[in-house]
Amino acid sequence: MTTSDYRKMLKQLAPKPPKYQKFIKHNAPKKRSCGINRKRCRRCGTYHGYIGKYGLGLCRRCFREVAIRLGFKKYN
Ligand SMILES: [Zn+2]
């Protein structure tokens, strides 16, 4: 099975602790110090169009959807 996020598999492995540990050991992504894969949107999980400014942590598409609720105003 392939998933976009390895953590999705953890839910079904939770009742099997030995397999759970083994799965994490072999499938958890490497901890990265830099690079595009380090930052992902906390709302939808994409790596593209990430906005880290002002501590947003959102992609540009999610930002458009929630900007007004966050208190941003369109300039013009
Ligand atoms: Zn997003």
N, CA, C, O and the ligand as a Tripos MOL2 file, in Angstrom:
@<TRIPOS>MOLECULE
protein
  305   303    77     0     0
PROTEIN
NO_CHARGES

@<TRIPOS>ATOM
      1 N           0.8410   -1.1950    0.0000 N.3       1 MET1
      2 CA          0.0000    0.0000    0.0000 C.3       1 MET1
      3 C           0.8720    1.2390    0.0000 C.2       1 MET1
      4 O           1.8730    1.3080    0.7130 O.2       1 MET1
      5 N           0.4940    2.2000   -0.7890 N.am      2 THR2
      6 CA          1.2080    3.4630   -0.7760 C.3       2 THR2
      7 C           0.2680    4.5470   -0.2780 C.2       2 THR2
      8 O          -0.9170    4.5670   -0.6080 O.2       2 THR2
      9 N           0.8150    5.4380    0.5150 N.am      3 THR3
     10 CA          0.0280    6.5590    1.0060 C.3       3 THR3
     11 C           0.8460    7.8240    0.8450 C.2       3 THR3
     12 O           2.0710    7.7860    0.7230 O.2       3 THR3
     13 N           0.1450    8.9400    0.8470 N.am      4 SER4
     14 CA          0.8610   10.2090    0.7420 C.3       4 SER4
     15 C           1.5440   10.5350    2.0640 C.2       4 SER4
     16 O           2.5020   11.3080    2.1060 O.2       4 SER4
     17 N           1.0440    9.9410    3.1390 N.am      5 ASP5
     18 CA          1.5920   10.2200    4.4640 C.3       5 ASP5
     19 C           1.7050    8.9010    5.2280 C.2       5 ASP5
     20 O           0.7010    8.2170    5.4280 O.2       5 ASP5
     21 N           2.9050    8.5410    5.6520 N.am      6 TYR6
     22 CA          3.1020    7.2330    6.2880 C.3       6 TYR6
     23 C           2.3050    7.1060    7.5840 C.2       6 TYR6
     24 O           2.0310    5.9890    8.0220 O.2       6 TYR6
     25 N           1.9240    8.2310    8.2120 N.am      7 ARG7
     26 CA          1.1780    8.1650    9.4720 C.3       7 ARG7
     27 C          -0.2370    7.6380    9.3070 C.2       7 ARG7
     28 O          -0.8720    7.2250   10.2770 O.2       7 ARG7
     29 N          -0.7370    7.6540    8.0500 N.am      8 LYS8
     30 CA         -2.0740    7.1280    7.8110 C.3       8 LYS8
     31 C          -2.1330    5.6370    8.1110 C.2       8 LYS8
     32 O          -3.1770    5.1120    8.4990 O.2       8 LYS8
     33 N          -1.0060    4.9610    7.9290 N.am      9 MET9
     34 CA         -0.9620    3.5190    8.1760 C.3       9 MET9
     35 C          -0.9620    3.1960    9.6640 C.2       9 MET9
     36 O          -1.3330    2.0880   10.0530 O.2       9 MET9
     37 N          -0.5560    4.1380   10.4970 N.am     10 LEU10
     38 CA         -0.3880    3.8550   11.9180 C.3      10 LEU10
     39 C          -1.6980    3.5070   12.6060 C.2      10 LEU10
     40 O          -1.7080    2.7400   13.5680 O.2      10 LEU10
     41 N          -2.8050    4.0650   12.1200 N.am     11 LYS11
     42 CA         -4.0930    3.8230   12.7580 C.3      11 LYS11
     43 C          -4.4460    2.3370   12.7260 C.2      11 LYS11
     44 O          -4.9120    1.7870   13.7240 O.2      11 LYS11
     45 N          -4.2270    1.6940   11.5880 N.am     12 GLN12
     46 CA         -4.5990    0.2880   11.4890 C.3      12 GLN12
     47 C          -3.5530   -0.6230   12.1350 C.2      12 GLN12
     48 O          -3.8390   -1.7920   12.3920 O.2      12 GLN12
     49 N          -2.3530   -0.1150   12.4000 N.am     13 LEU13
     50 CA         -1.3340   -0.9330   13.0530 C.3      13 LEU13
     51 C          -1.3340   -0.7540   14.5760 C.2      13 LEU13
     52 O          -0.6480   -1.4910   15.2840 O.2      13 LEU13
     53 N          -2.0850    0.2010   15.0740 N.am     14 ALA14
     54 CA         -2.0750    0.5020   16.5160 C.3      14 ALA14
     55 C          -2.3420   -0.7120   17.4040 C.2      14 ALA14
     56 O          -1.6760   -0.8500   18.4300 O.2      14 ALA14
     57 N          -3.2900   -1.6090   17.0620 N.am     15 PRO15
     58 CA         -3.5100   -2.7730   17.9380 C.3      15 PRO15
     59 C          -2.4090   -3.8340   17.8620 C.2      15 PRO15
     60 O          -2.4800   -4.8170   18.6000 O.2      15 PRO15
     61 N          -1.4200   -3.6840   17.0240 N.am     16 LYS16
     62 CA         -0.3370   -4.6750   16.8900 C.3      16 LYS16
     63 C           1.0050   -4.0160   17.2170 C.2      16 LYS16
     64 O           1.7350   -3.6440   16.2980 O.2      16 LYS16
     65 N           1.3470   -3.8640   18.4880 N.am     17 PRO17
     66 CA          2.5500   -3.1170   18.8800 C.3      17 PRO17
     67 C           3.8540   -3.5610   18.2200 C.2      17 PRO17
     68 O           4.6030   -2.6900   17.7800 O.2      17 PRO17
     69 N           4.1820   -4.8540   18.1190 N.am     18 PRO18
     70 CA          5.4590   -5.2110   17.4820 C.3      18 PRO18
     71 C           5.5210   -4.7760   16.0160 C.2      18 PRO18
     72 O           6.5400   -4.2620   15.5560 O.2      18 PRO18
     73 N           4.4170   -4.9880   15.2870 N.am     19 LYS19
     74 CA          4.3850   -4.5790   13.8800 C.3      19 LYS19
     75 C           4.4190   -3.0680   13.7580 C.2      19 LYS19
     76 O           5.0080   -2.5230   12.8250 O.2      19 LYS19
     77 N           3.7840   -2.3970   14.7040 N.am     20 TYR20
     78 CA          3.7620   -0.9360   14.7310 C.3      20 TYR20
     79 C           5.1810   -0.3850   14.8390 C.2      20 TYR20
     80 O           5.5640    0.5100   14.0850 O.2      20 TYR20
     81 N           5.9690   -0.9290   15.7900 N.am     21 GLN21
     82 CA          7.3510   -0.4730   15.9740 C.3      21 GLN21
     83 C           8.1970   -0.7450   14.7370 C.2      21 GLN21
     84 O           8.9830    0.0980   14.3040 O.2      21 GLN21
     85 N           8.0190   -1.9470   14.1740 N.am     22 LYS22
     86 CA          8.7880   -2.3230   12.9920 C.3      22 LYS22
     87 C           8.4380   -1.4250   11.8080 C.2      22 LYS22
     88 O           9.3090   -1.0360   11.0300 O.2      22 LYS22
     89 N           7.1540   -1.1060   11.6860 N.am     23 PHE23
     90 CA          6.7190   -0.2450   10.5940 C.3      23 PHE23
     91 C           7.3590    1.1310   10.7140 C.2      23 PHE23
     92 O           7.8490    1.6780    9.7260 O.2      23 PHE23
     93 N           7.3550    1.6900   11.9170 N.am     24 ILE24
     94 CA          7.9560    3.0100   12.1250 C.3      24 ILE24
     95 C           9.4470    2.9760   11.8180 C.2      24 ILE24
     96 O           9.9790    3.8780   11.1710 O.2      24 ILE24
     97 N          10.1200    1.9170   12.2930 N.am     25 LYS25
     98 CA         11.5580    1.7900   12.0780 C.3      25 LYS25
     99 C          11.9110    1.8450   10.5940 C.2      25 LYS25
    100 O          12.8830    2.4920   10.2040 O.2      25 LYS25
    101 N          11.1200    1.1630    9.7730 N.am     26 HIS26
    102 CA         11.4800    1.0560    8.3630 C.3      26 HIS26
    103 C          10.8030    2.0670    7.4520 C.2      26 HIS26
    104 O          11.2430    2.2430    6.3160 O.2      26 HIS26
    105 N           9.7430    2.7400    7.9090 N.am     27 ASN27
    106 CA          8.9990    3.6060    7.0030 C.3      27 ASN27
    107 C           8.9640    5.0750    7.3830 C.2      27 ASN27
    108 O           8.5730    5.9050    6.5630 O.2      27 ASN27
    109 N           9.3600    5.4210    8.5950 N.am     28 ALA28
    110 CA          9.3400    6.8300    8.9770 C.3      28 ALA28
    111 C          10.3300    7.5840    8.1070 C.2      28 ALA28
    112 O          11.4550    7.1270    7.9060 O.2      28 ALA28
    113 N           9.9210    8.7370    7.5900 N.am     29 PRO29
    114 CA         10.8580    9.4790    6.7570 C.3      29 PRO29
    115 C          12.0120   10.0280    7.5750 C.2      29 PRO29
    116 O          11.8820   10.3130    8.7660 O.2      29 PRO29
    117 N          13.1360   10.1650    6.9040 N.am     30 LYS30
    118 CA         14.3490   10.6840    7.5250 C.3      30 LYS30
    119 C          14.1050   12.0990    8.0370 C.2      30 LYS30
    120 O          13.4450   12.8920    7.3650 O.2      30 LYS30
    121 N          14.6240   12.4280    9.2150 N.am     31 LYS31
    122 CA         14.5050   13.7870    9.7340 C.3      31 LYS31
    123 C          15.3810   14.7090    8.9030 C.2      31 LYS31
    124 O          16.5730   14.4580    8.7260 O.2      31 LYS31
    125 N          14.7810   15.7740    8.3970 N.am     32 ARG32
    126 CA         15.5080   16.6650    7.5000 C.3      32 ARG32
    127 C          15.8340   17.9820    8.1850 C.2      32 ARG32
    128 O          15.0500   18.5050    8.9770 O.2      32 ARG32
    129 N          17.0240   18.5100    7.8570 N.am     33 SER33
    130 CA         17.4150   19.7810    8.4370 C.3      33 SER33
    131 C          17.0660   20.9350    7.5120 C.2      33 SER33
    132 O          16.9470   22.0770    7.9560 O.2      33 SER33
    133 N          16.9000   20.6400    6.2230 N.am     34 CYS34
    134 CA         16.5510   21.6870    5.2640 C.3      34 CYS34
    135 C          15.8700   21.0300    4.0690 C.2      34 CYS34
    136 O          15.7620   19.8060    3.9990 O.2      34 CYS34
    137 N          15.4150   21.8540    3.1340 N.am     35 GLY35
    138 CA         14.8060   21.3050    1.9340 C.3      35 GLY35
    139 C          13.3080   21.4910    1.9040 C.2      35 GLY35
    140 O          12.6810   21.8010    2.9170 O.2      35 GLY35
    141 N          12.7360   21.2930    0.7130 N.am     36 ILE36
    142 CA         11.3140   21.5620    0.5090 C.3      36 ILE36
    143 C          10.4400   20.5770    1.2770 C.2      36 ILE36
    144 O           9.3300   20.9280    1.6790 O.2      36 ILE36
    145 N          10.9160   19.3570    1.4880 N.am     37 ASN37
    146 CA         10.1190   18.3300    2.1560 C.3      37 ASN37
    147 C           9.9720   18.5570    3.6540 C.2      37 ASN37
    148 O           9.2210   17.8380    4.3130 O.2      37 ASN37
    149 N          10.6530   19.5130    4.1870 N.am     38 ARG38
    150 CA         10.6220   19.7460    5.6200 C.3      38 ARG38
    151 C           9.3450   20.4670    6.0250 C.2      38 ARG38
    152 O           8.8070   20.2330    7.1080 O.2      38 ARG38
    153 N           8.8650   21.3450    5.1490 N.am     39 LYS39
    154 CA          7.7180   22.1730    5.4830 C.3      39 LYS39
    155 C           6.4890   21.6830    4.7390 C.2      39 LYS39
    156 O           6.5140   21.5380    3.5160 O.2      39 LYS39
    157 N           5.4200   21.4300    5.4690 N.am     40 ARG40
    158 CA          4.1870   21.0610    4.7990 C.3      40 ARG40
    159 C           3.0230   21.8120    5.4210 C.2      40 ARG40
    160 O           3.0540   22.1770    6.5970 O.2      40 ARG40
    161 N           2.0000   22.0340    4.6150 N.am     41 CYS41
    162 CA          0.8270   22.7690    5.0640 C.3      41 CYS41
    163 C           0.1810   22.0190    6.2190 C.2      41 CYS41
    164 O          -0.0410   20.8120    6.1210 O.2      41 CYS41
    165 N          -0.1230   22.7140    7.3100 N.am     42 ARG42
    166 CA         -0.7100   22.0180    8.4580 C.3      42 ARG42
    167 C          -2.2000   21.7980    8.2930 C.2      42 ARG42
    168 O          -2.8190   21.0880    9.0850 O.2      42 ARG42
    169 N          -2.7830   22.4110    7.2570 N.am     43 ARG43
    170 CA         -4.2180   22.2340    7.0260 C.3      43 ARG43
    171 C          -4.4850   21.0950    6.0480 C.2      43 ARG43
    172 O          -5.3230   20.2340    6.3160 O.2      43 ARG43
    173 N          -3.7740   21.0810    4.9080 N.am     44 CYS44
    174 CA         -4.0420   20.0560    3.8960 C.3      44 CYS44
    175 C          -2.8630   19.1110    3.6800 C.2      44 CYS44
    176 O          -3.0390   18.0420    3.0970 O.2      44 CYS44
    177 N          -1.6470   19.4840    4.1440 N.am     45 GLY45
    178 CA         -0.5290   18.5620    4.0660 C.3      45 GLY45
    179 C           0.3180   18.6390    2.8160 C.2      45 GLY45
    180 O           1.2460   17.8450    2.6600 O.2      45 GLY45
    181 N           0.0350   19.5650    1.9220 N.am     46 THR46
    182 CA          0.8410   19.6540    0.7010 C.3      46 THR46
    183 C           2.1860   20.3210    0.9790 C.2      46 THR46
    184 O           2.3470   21.0540    1.9540 O.2      46 THR46
    185 N           3.1400   20.0500    0.1020 N.am     47 TYR47
    186 CA          4.4650   20.6510    0.2240 C.3      47 TYR47
    187 C           4.5950   21.8900   -0.6600 C.2      47 TYR47
    188 O           5.5540   22.6510   -0.5340 O.2      47 TYR47
    189 N           3.6390   22.0860   -1.5440 N.am     48 HIS48
    190 CA          3.7360   23.1560   -2.5380 C.3      48 HIS48
    191 C           3.1220   24.4580   -2.0340 C.2      48 HIS48
    192 O           2.1070   24.4490   -1.3380 O.2      48 HIS48
    193 N           3.7440   25.5690   -2.3900 N.am     49 GLY49
    194 CA          3.2070   26.8970   -2.0850 C.3      49 GLY49
    195 C           3.1390   27.1870   -0.6080 C.2      49 GLY49
    196 O           2.1990   27.8370   -0.1500 O.2      49 GLY49
    197 N           4.1020   26.7270    0.1430 N.am     50 TYR50
    198 CA          4.1110   26.8870    1.5970 C.3      50 TYR50
    199 C           4.3790   28.3360    1.9980 C.2      50 TYR50
    200 O           5.2860   28.9730    1.4620 O.2      50 TYR50
    201 N           3.5950   28.8530    2.9350 N.am     51 ILE51
    202 CA          3.8170   30.2030    3.4680 C.3      51 ILE51
    203 C           4.1590   30.0680    4.9450 C.2      51 ILE51
    204 O           3.3170   29.6900    5.7600 O.2      51 ILE51
    205 N           5.4050   30.3820    5.2750 N.am     52 GLY52
    206 CA          5.8280   30.2770    6.6640 C.3      52 GLY52
    207 C           5.8430   31.6260    7.3660 C.2      52 GLY52
    208 O           6.0110   31.7120    8.5820 O.2      52 GLY52
    209 N           5.6640   32.6740    6.5760 N.am     53 LYS53
    210 CA          5.7150   34.0260    7.1170 C.3      53 LYS53
    211 C           4.6220   34.2310    8.1610 C.2      53 LYS53
    212 O           3.5260   33.6850    8.0300 O.2      53 LYS53
    213 N           4.9110   35.0090    9.1880 N.am     54 TYR54
    214 CA          4.0060   35.2910   10.3140 C.3      54 TYR54
    215 C           3.6090   34.0210   11.0500 C.2      54 TYR54
    216 O           2.5990   34.0110   11.7530 O.2      54 TYR54
    217 N           4.3850   32.9490   10.9020 N.am     55 GLY55
    218 CA          4.0660   31.7000   11.5820 C.3      55 GLY55
    219 C           2.8110   31.0330   11.0750 C.2      55 GLY55
    220 O           2.1530   30.3030   11.8160 O.2      55 GLY55
    221 N           2.4660   31.2740    9.8130 N.am     56 LEU56
    222 CA          1.2270   30.7200    9.2620 C.3      56 LEU56
    223 C           1.3080   29.2000    9.1210 C.2      56 LEU56
    224 O           0.4610   28.4810    9.6500 O.2      56 LEU56
    225 N           2.3230   28.7120    8.4110 N.am     57 GLY57
    226 CA          2.4470   27.2760    8.1900 C.3      57 GLY57
    227 C           1.3780   26.7150    7.2900 C.2      57 GLY57
    228 O           1.0040   25.5510    7.4300 O.2      57 GLY57
    229 N           0.8710   27.5210    6.3590 N.am     58 LEU58
    230 CA         -0.1830   27.0780    5.4490 C.3      58 LEU58
    231 C           0.3160   27.1510    4.0120 C.2      58 LEU58
    232 O           1.2980   27.8360    3.7270 O.2      58 LEU58
    233 N          -0.3610   26.4460    3.1070 N.am     59 CYS59
    234 CA         -0.0550   26.6000    1.6980 C.3      59 CYS59
    235 C          -0.8580   27.7740    1.1730 C.2      59 CYS59
    236 O          -1.7740   28.2520    1.8430 O.2      59 CYS59
    237 N          -0.5220   28.2400   -0.0130 N.am     60 ARG60
    238 CA         -1.1690   29.4480   -0.5510 C.3      60 ARG60
    239 C          -2.6710   29.2370   -0.7580 C.2      60 ARG60
    240 O          -3.4510   30.1770   -0.6020 O.2      60 ARG60
    241 N          -3.0830   28.0160   -1.1080 N.am     61 ARG61
    242 CA         -4.4930   27.7490   -1.3660 C.3      61 ARG61
    243 C          -5.2970   27.7770   -0.0720 C.2      61 ARG61
    244 O          -6.3860   28.3490   -0.0270 O.2      61 ARG61
    245 N          -4.7610   27.1570    0.9860 N.am     62 CYS62
    246 CA         -5.4530   27.1870    2.2760 C.3      62 CYS62
    247 C          -5.4680   28.6050    2.8260 C.2      62 CYS62
    248 O          -6.4450   29.0210    3.4490 O.2      62 CYS62
    249 N          -4.3910   29.3490    2.5990 N.am     63 PHE63
    250 CA         -4.3320   30.7200    3.0830 C.3      63 PHE63
    251 C          -5.4490   31.5450    2.4780 C.2      63 PHE63
    252 O          -6.0910   32.3270    3.1800 O.2      63 PHE63
    253 N          -5.6880   31.3850    1.1990 N.am     64 ARG64
    254 CA         -6.7700   32.1210    0.5250 C.3      64 ARG64
    255 C          -8.1130   31.8340    1.1750 C.2      64 ARG64
    256 O          -8.9490   32.7260    1.3190 O.2      64 ARG64
    257 N          -8.3140   30.5750    1.5670 N.am     65 GLU65
    258 CA         -9.5980   30.1890    2.1530 C.3      65 GLU65
    259 C          -9.7890   30.7350    3.5650 C.2      65 GLU65
    260 O         -10.9020   31.1040    3.9390 O.2      65 GLU65
    261 N          -8.7230   30.7900    4.3460 N.am     66 VAL66
    262 CA         -8.8880   31.1510    5.7580 C.3      66 VAL66
    263 C          -8.3700   32.5430    6.1190 C.2      66 VAL66
    264 O          -8.4380   32.9470    7.2800 O.2      66 VAL66
    265 N          -7.8490   33.2830    5.1260 N.am     67 ALA67
    266 CA         -7.2030   34.5730    5.4130 C.3      67 ALA67
    267 C          -8.1270   35.5470    6.1330 C.2      67 ALA67
    268 O          -7.7040   36.2030    7.0850 O.2      67 ALA67
    269 N          -9.3610   35.6530    5.7020 N.am     68 ILE68
    270 CA        -10.2810   36.6200    6.3030 C.3      68 ILE68
    271 C         -10.5640   36.2410    7.7540 C.2      68 ILE68
    272 O         -10.6280   37.1120    8.6220 O.2      68 ILE68
    273 N         -10.7330   34.9550    8.0200 N.am     69 ARG69
    274 CA        -10.9650   34.4950    9.3970 C.3      69 ARG69
    275 C          -9.7650   34.7750   10.2930 C.2      69 ARG69
    276 O          -9.9130   34.9840   11.4980 O.2      69 ARG69
    277 N          -8.5590   34.7770    9.6860 N.am     70 LEU70
    278 CA         -7.3480   35.0470   10.4590 C.3      70 LEU70
    279 C          -7.1390   36.5350   10.6970 C.2      70 LEU70
    280 O          -6.2910   36.9250   11.5000 O.2      70 LEU70
    281 N          -7.9130   37.3700    9.9980 N.am     71 GLY71
    282 CA         -7.8020   38.8110   10.2010 C.3      71 GLY71
    283 C          -7.0460   39.5530    9.1280 C.2      71 GLY71
    284 O          -6.7290   40.7310    9.2950 O.2      71 GLY71
    285 N          -6.7450   38.8710    8.0040 N.am     72 PHE72
    286 CA         -6.0670   39.5310    6.9020 C.3      72 PHE72
    287 C          -7.1020   40.2560    6.0560 C.2      72 PHE72
    288 O          -8.2270   39.7870    5.8870 O.2      72 PHE72
    289 N          -6.6950   41.4210    5.5210 N.am     73 LYS73
    290 CA         -7.5850   42.1710    4.6300 C.3      73 LYS73
    291 C          -6.9070   42.3320    3.2970 C.2      73 LYS73
    292 O          -5.6890   42.4970    3.2230 O.2      73 LYS73
    293 N          -7.6990   42.2840    2.2360 N.am     74 LYS74
    294 CA         -7.1640   42.5170    0.9120 C.3      74 LYS74
    295 C          -6.8710   44.0030    0.7770 C.2      74 LYS74
    296 O          -7.6890   44.8420    1.1550 O.2      74 LYS74
    297 N          -5.7070   44.3230    0.2380 N.am     75 TYR75
    298 CA         -5.2530   45.7080    0.2350 C.3      75 TYR75
    299 C          -6.0840   46.5860   -0.6660 C.2      75 TYR75
    300 O          -6.4200   47.7040   -0.2750 O.2      75 TYR75
    301 N          -6.4390   46.1250   -1.8780 N.am     76 ASN76
    302 CA         -7.2010   46.9920   -2.7860 C.3      76 ASN76
    303 C          -8.6910   46.6800   -2.7770 C.2      76 ASN76
    304 O          -9.4610   47.3250   -3.4880 O.2      76 ASN76
    305 ZN         -2.9610   23.6580    2.4630 Zn       77 ZN77
@<TRIPOS>BOND
     1     1     2 1
     2     2     3 1
     3     3     4 2
     4     3     5 am
     5     5     6 1
     6     6     7 1
     7     7     8 2
     8     7     9 am
     9     9    10 1
    10    10    11 1
    11    11    12 2
    12    11    13 am
    13    13    14 1
    14    14    15 1
    15    15    16 2
    16    15    17 am
    17    17    18 1
    18    18    19 1
    19    19    20 2
    20    19    21 am
    21    21    22 1
    22    22    23 1
    23    23    24 2
    24    23    25 am
    25    25    26 1
    26    26    27 1
    27    27    28 2
    28    27    29 am
    29    29    30 1
    30    30    31 1
    31    31    32 2
    32    31    33 am
    33    33    34 1
    34    34    35 1
    35    35    36 2
    36    35    37 am
    37    37    38 1
    38    38    39 1
    39    39    40 2
    40    39    41 am
    41    41    42 1
    42    42    43 1
    43    43    44 2
    44    43    45 am
    45    45    46 1
    46    46    47 1
    47    47    48 2
    48    47    49 am
    49    49    50 1
    50    50    51 1
    51    51    52 2
    52    51    53 am
    53    53    54 1
    54    54    55 1
    55    55    56 2
    56    55    57 am
    57    57    58 1
    58    58    59 1
    59    59    60 2
    60    59    61 am
    61    61    62 1
    62    62    63 1
    63    63    64 2
    64    63    65 am
    65    65    66 1
    66    66    67 1
    67    67    68 2
    68    67    69 am
    69    69    70 1
    70    70    71 1
    71    71    72 2
    72    71    73 am
    73    73    74 1
    74    74    75 1
    75    75    76 2
    76    75    77 am
    77    77    78 1
    78    78    79 1
    79    79    80 2
    80    79    81 am
    81    81    82 1
    82    82    83 1
    83    83    84 2
    84    83    85 am
    85    85    86 1
    86    86    87 1
    87    87    88 2
    88    87    89 am
    89    89    90 1
    90    90    91 1
    91    91    92 2
    92    91    93 am
    93    93    94 1
    94    94    95 1
    95    95    96 2
    96    95    97 am
    97    97    98 1
    98    98    99 1
    99    99   100 2
   100    99   101 am
   101   101   102 1
   102   102   103 1
   103   103   104 2
   104   103   105 am
   105   105   106 1
   106   106   107 1
   107   107   108 2
   108   107   109 am
   109   109   110 1
   110   110   111 1
   111   111   112 2
   112   111   113 am
   113   113   114 1
   114   114   115 1
   115   115   116 2
   116   115   117 am
   117   117   118 1
   118   118   119 1
   119   119   120 2
   120   119   121 am
   121   121   122 1
   122   122   123 1
   123   123   124 2
   124   123   125 am
   125   125   126 1
   126   126   127 1
   127   127   128 2
   128   127   129 am
   129   129   130 1
   130   130   131 1
   131   131   132 2
   132   131   133 am
   133   133   134 1
   134   134   135 1
   135   135   136 2
   136   135   137 am
   137   137   138 1
   138   138   139 1
   139   139   140 2
   140   139   141 am
   141   141   142 1
   142   142   143 1
   143   143   144 2
   144   143   145 am
   145   145   146 1
   146   146   147 1
   147   147   148 2
   148   147   149 am
   149   149   150 1
   150   150   151 1
   151   151   152 2
   152   151   153 am
   153   153   154 1
   154   154   155 1
   155   155   156 2
   156   155   157 am
   157   157   158 1
   158   158   159 1
   159   159   160 2
   160   159   161 am
   161   161   162 1
   162   162   163 1
   163   163   164 2
   164   163   165 am
   165   165   166 1
   166   166   167 1
   167   167   168 2
   168   167   169 am
   169   169   170 1
   170   170   171 1
   171   171   172 2
   172   171   173 am
   173   173   174 1
   174   174   175 1
   175   175   176 2
   176   175   177 am
   177   177   178 1
   178   178   179 1
   179   179   180 2
   180   179   181 am
   181   181   182 1
   182   182   183 1
   183   183   184 2
   184   183   185 am
   185   185   186 1
   186   186   187 1
   187   187   188 2
   188   187   189 am
   189   189   190 1
   190   190   191 1
   191   191   192 2
   192   191   193 am
   193   193   194 1
   194   194   195 1
   195   195   196 2
   196   195   197 am
   197   197   198 1
   198   198   199 1
   199   199   200 2
   200   199   201 am
   201   201   202 1
   202   202   203 1
   203   203   204 2
   204   203   205 am
   205   205   206 1
   206   206   207 1
   207   207   208 2
   208   207   209 am
   209   209   210 1
   210   210   211 1
   211   211   212 2
   212   211   213 am
   213   213   214 1
   214   214   215 1
   215   215   216 2
   216   215   217 am
   217   217   218 1
   218   218   219 1
   219   219   220 2
   220   219   221 am
   221   221   222 1
   222   222   223 1
   223   223   224 2
   224   223   225 am
   225   225   226 1
   226   226   227 1
   227   227   228 2
   228   227   229 am
   229   229   230 1
   230   230   231 1
   231   231   232 2
   232   231   233 am
   233   233   234 1
   234   234   235 1
   235   235   236 2
   236   235   237 am
   237   237   238 1
   238   238   239 1
   239   239   240 2
   240   239   241 am
   241   241   242 1
   242   242   243 1
   243   243   244 2
   244   243   245 am
   245   245   246 1
   246   246   247 1
   247   247   248 2
   248   247   249 am
   249   249   250 1
   250   250   251 1
   251   251   252 2
   252   251   253 am
   253   253   254 1
   254   254   255 1
   255   255   256 2
   256   255   257 am
   257   257   258 1
   258   258   259 1
   259   259   260 2
   260   259   261 am
   261   261   262 1
   262   262   263 1
   263   263   264 2
   264   263   265 am
   265   265   266 1
   266   266   267 1
   267   267   268 2
   268   267   269 am
   269   269   270 1
   270   270   271 1
   271   271   272 2
   272   271   273 am
   273   273   274 1
   274   274   275 1
   275   275   276 2
   276   275   277 am
   277   277   278 1
   278   278   279 1
   279   279   280 2
   280   279   281 am
   281   281   282 1
   282   282   283 1
   283   283   284 2
   284   283   285 am
   285   285   286 1
   286   286   287 1
   287   287   288 2
   288   287   289 am
   289   289   290 1
   290   290   291 1
   291   291   292 2
   292   291   293 am
   293   293   294 1
   294   294   295 1
   295   295   296 2
   296   295   297 am
   297   297   298 1
   298   298   299 1
   299   299   300 2
   300   299   301 am
   301   301   302 1
   302   302   303 1
   303   303   304 2
@<TRIPOS>SUBSTRUCTURE
     1 MET1         2 RESIDUE 1 A MET
     2 THR2         6 RESIDUE 1 A THR
     3 THR3        10 RESIDUE 1 A THR
     4 SER4        14 RESIDUE 1 A SER
     5 ASP5        18 RESIDUE 1 A ASP
     6 TYR6        22 RESIDUE 1 A TYR
     7 ARG7        26 RESIDUE 1 A ARG
     8 LYS8        30 RESIDUE 1 A LYS
     9 MET9        34 RESIDUE 1 A MET
    10 LEU10       38 RESIDUE 1 A LEU
    11 LYS11       42 RESIDUE 1 A LYS
    12 GLN12       46 RESIDUE 1 A GLN
    13 LEU13       50 RESIDUE 1 A LEU
    14 ALA14       54 RESIDUE 1 A ALA
    15 PRO15       58 RESIDUE 1 A PRO
    16 LYS16       62 RESIDUE 1 A LYS
    17 PRO17       66 RESIDUE 1 A PRO
    18 PRO18       70 RESIDUE 1 A PRO
    19 LYS19       74 RESIDUE 1 A LYS
    20 TYR20       78 RESIDUE 1 A TYR
    21 GLN21       82 RESIDUE 1 A GLN
    22 LYS22       86 RESIDUE 1 A LYS
    23 PHE23       90 RESIDUE 1 A PHE
    24 ILE24       94 RESIDUE 1 A ILE
    25 LYS25       98 RESIDUE 1 A LYS
    26 HIS26      102 RESIDUE 1 A HIS
    27 ASN27      106 RESIDUE 1 A ASN
    28 ALA28      110 RESIDUE 1 A ALA
    29 PRO29      114 RESIDUE 1 A PRO
    30 LYS30      118 RESIDUE 1 A LYS
    31 LYS31      122 RESIDUE 1 A LYS
    32 ARG32      126 RESIDUE 1 A ARG
    33 SER33      130 RESIDUE 1 A SER
    34 CYS34      134 RESIDUE 1 A CYS
    35 GLY35      138 RESIDUE 1 A GLY
    36 ILE36      142 RESIDUE 1 A ILE
    37 ASN37      146 RESIDUE 1 A ASN
    38 ARG38      150 RESIDUE 1 A ARG
    39 LYS39      154 RESIDUE 1 A LYS
    40 ARG40      158 RESIDUE 1 A ARG
    41 CYS41      162 RESIDUE 1 A CYS
    42 ARG42      166 RESIDUE 1 A ARG
    43 ARG43      170 RESIDUE 1 A ARG
    44 CYS44      174 RESIDUE 1 A CYS
    45 GLY45      178 RESIDUE 1 A GLY
    46 THR46      182 RESIDUE 1 A THR
    47 TYR47      186 RESIDUE 1 A TYR
    48 HIS48      190 RESIDUE 1 A HIS
    49 GLY49      194 RESIDUE 1 A GLY
    50 TYR50      198 RESIDUE 1 A TYR
    51 ILE51      202 RESIDUE 1 A ILE
    52 GLY52      206 RESIDUE 1 A GLY
    53 LYS53      210 RESIDUE 1 A LYS
    54 TYR54      214 RESIDUE 1 A TYR
    55 GLY55      218 RESIDUE 1 A GLY
    56 LEU56      222 RESIDUE 1 A LEU
    57 GLY57      226 RESIDUE 1 A GLY
    58 LEU58      230 RESIDUE 1 A LEU
    59 CYS59      234 RESIDUE 1 A CYS
    60 ARG60      238 RESIDUE 1 A ARG
    61 ARG61      242 RESIDUE 1 A ARG
    62 CYS62      246 RESIDUE 1 A CYS
    63 PHE63      250 RESIDUE 1 A PHE
    64 ARG64      254 RESIDUE 1 A ARG
    65 GLU65      258 RESIDUE 1 A GLU
    66 VAL66      262 RESIDUE 1 A VAL
    67 ALA67      266 RESIDUE 1 A ALA
    68 ILE68      270 RESIDUE 1 A ILE
    69 ARG69      274 RESIDUE 1 A ARG
    70 LEU70      278 RESIDUE 1 A LEU
    71 GLY71      282 RESIDUE 1 A GLY
    72 PHE72      286 RESIDUE 1 A PHE
    73 LYS73      290 RESIDUE 1 A LYS
    74 LYS74      294 RESIDUE 1 A LYS
    75 TYR75      298 RESIDUE 1 A TYR
    76 ASN76      302 RESIDUE 1 A ASN
    77 ZN77       305 GROUP 0 **** ****
